[in-house]
Amino acid sequence: MKNLKVVMISKESNISKKELDILELFFKDITIINSAERALKRFVSLRADVIICDIDLPQMSGIEFCKIIRKINSQIPIIILSNKTNKKYLYEMIRLQLIDFVIRPIKTEEFIFALNQTAKYILNNGEISVQLNNGYFYNYKNKTINNENNEEIKLTKNEYRLLEFLILNKEKTLTQEEIEKYLWAEEIITKSAFKSLFSRLRTKIGKDSIKNIFGIGYQLN
């Protein structure tokens, strides 16, 4: 998971050196935010791959935060931390399909176990390879397309991020605004740059693979 980004939502006073040392074993890119509200505002621009969240947060609890995140992204792996053992949290965790529930003060082996479970989820349940409707395969790990002749086609960063966003929302028609916000956050891009990205991706994954629904948006075919 060294190439992935983890976002930790926790009060500064709760984070121990032990926790940070363990996270640094697994991740190079670690972002810490001290409130759920700030994390929600920055969620799109943060582009997190893994979320670790405290239950005990000011104003909005970690569970409420995770409920909102699940509506935005149903697949992102989430680990919950808490200094309380409470059955109702365990039930909520099952409903929200979280990776693990770790009690503070954390035990090294339990935290590492949760992170290893996260890695297994990303590699297995997180679908390393997904088949597109035209028979092409997208490999999440290598960020490549394999066509019907099993030829490997490399994708640029924005091409694979766009494809992953479309796959994640395959039952939904995404507006241009939603796509721009996900890919470029607050950066302003030209219409030609936007169209060029779609054109390049269609060339690599099949021209009929992305539907353009006039006046509404885009959807993976």
Backbone hydrogen bonds, N-H to C=O, Kabsch-Sander energy under -0.5 kcal/mol:
donor,donor_aa,acceptor,acceptor_aa,energy
4,L,1,M,-2.0
6,V,29,D,-2.4
7,V,50,V,-2.5
8,M,6,V,-0.5
8,M,31,T,-3.2
9,I,7,V,-0.5
9,I,52,I,-2.9
10,S,8,M,-0.7
10,S,33,I,-2.1
14,N,11,K,-2.0
15,I,11,K,-0.8
15,I,12,E,-0.7
20,L,16,S,-1.8
21,D,17,K,-2.8
22,I,18,K,-2.1
23,L,19,E,-2.5
24,E,20,L,-2.2
25,L,21,D,-0.7
25,L,22,I,-1.0
26,F,22,I,-0.9
26,F,23,L,-0.8
27,F,23,L,-3.0
28,K,2,K,-0.9
29,D,4,L,-0.8
30,I,28,K,-0.8
31,T,6,V,-2.4
33,I,8,M,-2.8
39,A,35,S,-1.8
40,L,36,A,-2.4
41,K,37,E,-2.1
42,R,38,R,-1.5
43,F,40,L,-0.9
46,L,42,R,-2.6
47,R,43,F,-1.2
48,A,43,F,-0.5
49,D,5,K,-2.8
50,V,5,K,-1.8
51,I,77,P,-2.5
52,I,7,V,-2.5
53,C,79,I,-2.9
54,D,9,I,-2.6
55,I,81,L,-2.1
57,L,55,I,-1.3
60,M,58,P,-1.8
62,G,55,I,-2.2
65,F,61,S,-2.2
66,C,62,G,-2.3
67,K,63,I,-2.0
68,I,64,E,-1.7
69,I,65,F,-2.4
70,R,66,C,-2.5
71,K,67,K,-1.0
71,K,68,I,-0.6
72,I,68,I,-1.2
73,N,69,I,-3.7
79,I,51,I,-2.4
80,I,100,D,-2.5
81,L,53,C,-2.7
82,S,102,V,-2.0
86,N,84,K,-0.7
89,Y,86,N,-0.9
90,L,86,N,-1.3
91,Y,87,K,-2.2
92,E,88,K,-2.0
93,M,89,Y,-2.5
94,I,90,L,-1.8
95,R,91,Y,-2.1
96,L,92,E,-2.3
97,Q,93,M,-0.5
97,Q,94,I,-0.9
98,L,93,M,-2.1
99,I,78,I,-2.7
100,D,78,I,-0.8
102,V,80,I,-3.0
104,R,82,S,-3.6
110,E,107,K,-0.6
111,F,107,K,-2.2
112,I,108,T,-2.6
113,F,109,E,-1.9
114,A,110,E,-2.1
115,L,111,F,-2.1
116,N,112,I,-2.5
117,Q,113,F,-2.3
118,T,114,A,-1.7
119,A,115,L,-2.1
120,K,116,N,-2.2
121,Y,117,Q,-2.3
122,I,118,T,-2.4
123,L,119,A,-2.2
124,N,120,K,-2.5
126,G,121,Y,-3.6
127,E,124,N,-1.8
128,I,123,L,-0.6
130,V,138,Y,-2.4
132,L,136,Y,-3.3
135,G,132,L,-1.9
137,F,146,N,-2.2
138,Y,130,V,-2.9
139,N,137,F,-0.5
139,N,144,T,-2.9
140,Y,128,I,-3.8
140,Y,138,Y,-0.7
141,K,128,I,-0.6
143,K,139,N,-1.9
144,T,139,N,-1.0
145,I,153,I,-2.8
146,N,137,F,-2.6
147,N,145,I,-0.5
147,N,151,E,-1.9
150,N,147,N,-2.3
153,I,145,I,-3.4
155,L,143,K,-1.5
160,Y,156,T,-2.7
161,R,157,K,-2.0
162,L,158,N,-2.2
163,L,159,E,-2.3
164,E,160,Y,-2.5
165,F,161,R,-2.0
166,L,162,L,-2.2
167,I,163,L,-2.6
168,L,164,E,-2.6
169,N,165,F,-1.3
170,K,167,I,-1.5
172,K,169,N,-2.2
174,L,172,K,-0.7
174,L,218,Y,-3.1
179,I,175,T,-2.1
180,E,176,Q,-2.8
181,K,177,E,-2.4
182,Y,178,E,-2.0
183,L,179,I,-2.6
184,W,180,E,-2.8
185,A,181,K,-1.1
187,E,184,W,-2.7
194,F,190,T,-1.9
195,K,191,K,-2.7
196,S,192,S,-2.4
197,L,193,A,-1.8
198,F,194,F,-1.7
199,S,195,K,-2.5
200,R,196,S,-2.5
201,L,197,L,-2.3
202,R,198,F,-2.7
203,T,199,S,-1.9
204,K,200,R,-1.3
205,I,201,L,-2.3
206,G,202,R,-1.8
209,S,206,G,-1.7
211,K,209,S,-0.5
211,K,219,Q,-3.4
213,I,211,K,-0.7
213,I,217,G,-2.5
214,F,212,N,-0.8
216,I,213,I,-2.5
217,G,213,I,-1.9
218,Y,174,L,-3.0
219,Q,211,K,-2.0
221,N,209,S,-3.8
